[in-house]
Amino acid sequence: MFSQIKSGTIRGLNADVVTVEADVSEGLPVFDMVGTLATEVREGKERVRTVLKLIGMPLPARRITVNISPADEKKYGSGFDLPVACSVLMAMGFFKADAFKDTFVSGELRLSGEVLPVRGMLPMLLCARERGLARCIIPKENLGEAALVPDMVSVGISSITELIDFLKNGRKPSVPATSSENSCEDTYMDFKELHGQKIPRRACEIAASGMHNFLMYGPPGAGKSMIAKCLPSILPALSDDEKLELMKIYSVSGKKNFSYENIIRPFRSPHHTVTAIAMSGGGNAVTPGEITMAHNGVLFLDELPEFKRDVLEVLRQPLEEGKINVVRNRYQEEYPADFLFVAAMNPCRCGYYPSARCTCSVSSIRNYLSKISQPLLDRFDLCVETKKLEIAELLGETDDEDSASIRARVIQATEIQKERYSGEKYNFNSQVPSAVIEEHCRLTSEIKQFIKEMFTNMELTARGYYRILKVSRTIADLAGEKDVLKEHIAEACFYRTIDRRFWEASL
């Protein structure tokens, strides 16, 4: 007898619906699975064989063939265990021919018959709904993701016996009360906790308003890491589309206990020992990397020169394109990687250059700074120095603004950008193509002459010129100005002097 059941496989952040076909016929007793399968999929036949024996339905001594089509596409993941078991049972005549009509099935089986959750359930269910499937039978732990898919009846099961009871007797399994956790930290640090540092505070406000990449440099203990941790607290709230995109990322990466309501902008801070694959994504499990997990949020690299050169160079293309193409021998996937890049570094290995306390030699400083290439440095829109705090600042004698006040101005500036770029594929000044940014700045002849002088004096590249315009546009939005003025250009230029201050000085 022949049977068919619909299931799914992950393709990057998207998914494909596949058909699990089974045939039980006369012949030598054998259990074959075909259809370009990954190791974990092919090994599923042994789990299915054992589970069916334990629940009292052993496989007959006949030829059993399972095909997962389309045959030319590689299938990954352990979610095929349940549909394979159901397809074989239906081919054996245990289920009616229409038992799985318009139904999506996915789940991993333990040898005890327990059904385990599957990563990537949300994109698979969204794809299944687009293909016209109206019902899904999935692990109970994945019901939170199924709740985001409209017009689909979700049945959550914890074991294969519950599925049999549901299909045979119509008893729908109970839905347990599940607790959800935030996808990242419950709360961020508030700028009220940060003392002094007026220039870095201003740079954070500009960076958050236009999603501009941000580099801090200064001596140890100046508060660079704390500033980075405060930055997410002034970012605008996530839109519905951004939340759904993050949900898909968390689903594909296998993250558990998250819900649509409590997702906030991610803050990722990998250690400097992270590998290039962990940063970009991929590996045997084909999971998103750190730059994708930071999508729509903040990626913070502390002690930037301590990261391996190949890890830093991985960032260059995603910083320009907002996505990354992960190409390996067996697959090619595209992941989103549109994040606010924040980094911190010391000016030398001891951290005190150019003060008299610095004990580094010229060659040591040169080697330390050379770990960051000029093309990567050029991708930072804002570079500011964090100076040593004075005792009056530490004692709280200065008036430090809180995150709520800064965030109000940031939201106002982002609303201006959304209105300006309505109908476009981008929402922030940093995302505007270089070819059209000048149209949104409306520069006068006097300002153009000023820019020419700054371009020559600062020896800017073409990328540096356009980034100055984008930062200037954000500064003007914060000031509520329709046109970019000279003082906005001057402030933007101020944030691009790090290479002349340190890189050239160390040679």
C-alpha positions, 0 to 999 in steps of 0.5 A, a space after each residue: 500500500 502507498 501513502 503520502 504525508 507532508 512535512 518540511 525542511 529548512 532553507 536558510 531562514 525559509 523552508 520548503 514543504 516536502 512529501 514523505 512517501 511510503 510503500 509496503 510491498 512484497 519482497 525481501 524484508 528491508 527498510 530503505 529511505 531515499 531522496 538525498 538525505 542528510 545523516 540524521 534523516 537517514 538514521 531516523 529509520 532505526 528510531 522509527 523501527 524501534 519506536 513502532 516495535 515498542 508501541 506494539 506495531 512492529 514493521 512487517 517482514 516486507 519491503 518498505 521503501 520511504 521516499 522524501 521528495 523532491 529527491 534532488 534537494 538535500 533534507 536536513 534535521 531530525 523532524 522527519 522521524 514522525 512523518 516517516 513513522 506515520 507514513 509507514 503506519 498508513 501504508 500498513 493500513 493502520 490509518 485511513 487514507 485521508 487521515 493526514 489530508 491537508 496536514 503538516 507533520 514534523 517531530 523527532 522521536 525518542 526510542 521511548 516514543 516521546 516526540 521532541 521539538 524541532 528547530 525551524 518550525 515557524 518558517 516551515 509552518 509559514 511555508 505549509 500555510 502558503 501551500 494550502 495546508 490547514 492543519 499541523 501535528 507537531 511537538 507540544 514545545 513548538 506550539 508557541 511558534 504555531 500560534 503565529 501562523 494564521 488560519 492553521 489548526 495546531 495539534 501538539 503532541 508529546 508522544 506517538 501514542 497521543 497522535 494515534 489516540 487523536 487520529 483513531 479516537 478524536 481525542 485532542 491532546 491537552 495543551 500545557 501551560 508554557 512559560 516563556 522567556 525573553 529572547 535576550 536580556 529582560 532589561 538593558 542598562 540605563 544611561 542614568 547609570 553612566 557618569 560623564 562621557 558627554 561625547 560618547 553619549 552624543 555619538 550613541 544618540 546619533 548611532 541609534 537614530 540612524 543605525 550607524 556603526 560605532 567605534 569607541 577607543 580609550 584607556 581601560 576603565 573609561 566605560 566603553 563596555 558600559 556604554 555599549 550595554 546602554 545603547 540598546 536601551 535607546 533604540 526604537 521598539 521592534 516593528 511587527 515585521 522585525 519581530 517575526 523575522 527575529 522569531 524565524 531566526 530564533 526558531 532556525 537556531 533552535 532557541 527555546 522559550 521565546 514568544 512574540 510579545 516579549 521579544 526585544 532587540 538582541 544584544 550579542 557580545 561574542 568573546 574574542 576567541 569566537 571563530 569565523 564560522 561561529 560569527 558568519 554561520 554554517 557548520 554541520 548543523 547549518 545554523 545562523 551565526 552571531 551576526 544573524 543572531 544580532 539582526 535588528 539589534 546590536 553586535 558588540 565586539 569588545 577589545 576589537 584588535 584581540 579578535 582574529 583577523 579572519 573573524 573581523 574580515 567576515 564582517 565587511 560584506 554584511 556591514 554593506 549589504 545587511 545579509 550574508 551568503 554562507 557557502 559550504 561544500 554541501 549547501 548555500 544559504 542566505 541569512 539576514 545580518 542587518 545590525 548596529 555594529 558597536 566595537 571598543 578598543 584600547 589605543 595600544 596593548 597597555 591601553 594608555 597611548 599617547 599618555 606618558 603612562 604608555 609602555 608600548 614601543 612604536 612597533 608594538 603599537 603599529 602591530 596592535 593597530 594593524 590588526 584592524 584593516 583600513 577597509 573595516 575601519 572605514 565602515 565605522 560611521 562614528 569613532 569617539 574617544 572615551 576619556 578617563 572620568 573625573 572624580 566629580 563625575 564618579 561622585 554623581 555631581 554631574 547631571 546625567 541624562 537617562 535613557 528614556 529622555 534620549 530614546 524620545 529624541 531617537 524615536 522622533 528622528 527615526 519617525 522622520 526617516 520612516 516618513 522620508 523613506 516611505 515606499 523604499 526598502 530602507 528605513 534609516 539614513 545608514 541604509 540609504 544607497 550612496 547614489 541617492 543620499 545627496 538628494 536627501 541632504 540638499 547641500 548649498 554651494 557653500 556647504 559643498 565647498 566646505 565638504 571639498 576642503 574636508 575631503 582633501 584635508 582628511 584624505 577621505 575615501 568615497 565610502 567615507 564621504 558618503 558616510 559623512 553625508 549619512 551621519 550629517 543627515 541623521 544629525 540634522 534629523 535630530 535637530 529637526 532641520 529639513 536641510 543639512 547645515 554646515 555645523 552638521 557636516 562639521 560634527 560628522 567629520 569630527 567623528 571620523 578622525 581616529 585614523 589620523 589620530 592613532 593609525 598615522 601617529 603610530 607609523 
